[in-house]
Amino acid sequence: MDGDKTEVTLREAGYKVVAVMFFGKKEVARFPTREQAEWRAKELNEHSERNPRGYVQYLVQPVEGRPKNG
């Protein structure tokens, strides 16, 4: 049960790394802390500079929680 609770919490809260491309956005990964997400985005940006494939930039955005009913 404890693993299920952690999984739900990670889906509802935290930060996501988003690849911003010419034709839209795509979520790449989710992390529980902003620091982890920023570190991964930095690594991905460095990699995309060396190997450009249409990705413009990787950004960190907060995960928006689902609206609660009632």
C-alpha positions as CSV (number, residue, x, y, z in Angstrom):
1,M,0.0,0.0,0.0
2,D,2.8,2.4,0.8
3,G,4.1,2.2,-2.8
4,D,0.6,3.0,-4.2
5,K,0.5,6.2,-2.0
6,T,3.9,7.3,-3.2
7,E,2.9,6.7,-6.8
8,V,-0.3,8.7,-6.5
9,T,1.5,11.6,-4.7
10,L,4.1,11.7,-7.5
11,R,1.4,11.9,-10.2
12,E,-0.4,14.7,-8.4
13,A,2.5,16.8,-7.1
14,G,6.0,17.6,-8.3
15,Y,7.6,18.9,-11.4
16,K,7.8,17.7,-15.0
17,V,10.4,18.2,-17.7
18,V,8.7,19.3,-21.0
19,A,10.4,19.2,-24.4
20,V,9.3,22.3,-26.3
21,M,9.4,21.7,-30.1
22,F,8.4,23.7,-33.2
23,F,5.1,21.7,-33.3
24,G,4.1,21.6,-29.6
25,K,5.1,20.3,-26.2
26,K,5.8,16.8,-25.0
27,E,6.2,15.7,-21.4
28,V,9.5,13.8,-21.0
29,A,9.7,13.0,-17.2
30,R,8.4,13.7,-13.8
31,F,10.3,14.3,-10.6
32,P,9.3,14.9,-6.9
33,T,11.5,17.9,-6.5
34,R,12.3,21.0,-8.6
35,E,16.0,20.5,-8.2
36,Q,15.9,17.0,-9.8
37,A,13.8,18.2,-12.7
38,E,16.1,21.2,-13.3
39,W,19.1,18.9,-13.3
40,R,17.6,16.6,-15.8
41,A,16.4,19.5,-18.0
42,K,20.0,20.9,-18.0
43,E,21.4,17.5,-19.1
44,L,18.9,17.2,-21.9
45,N,19.5,20.7,-23.1
46,E,23.3,20.0,-23.2
47,H,22.6,16.8,-25.2
48,S,20.2,18.5,-27.6
49,E,22.8,21.2,-28.3
50,R,25.3,18.5,-29.4
51,N,22.7,16.5,-31.3
52,P,20.0,18.8,-32.6
53,R,16.9,16.8,-33.7
54,G,14.1,19.4,-33.7
55,Y,13.8,20.0,-30.0
56,V,14.2,23.6,-29.1
57,Q,14.4,23.5,-25.3
58,Y,13.6,21.4,-22.3
59,L,11.7,23.3,-19.6
60,V,10.6,22.5,-16.0
61,Q,7.0,23.0,-15.1
62,P,5.0,22.2,-12.0
63,V,2.6,19.3,-12.3
64,E,-0.9,20.6,-12.1
65,G,-3.0,18.6,-9.7
66,R,-6.4,17.2,-10.7
67,P,-9.3,19.3,-9.5
68,K,-11.0,17.8,-6.5
69,N,-14.8,17.3,-6.5
70,G,-16.5,18.5,-3.3
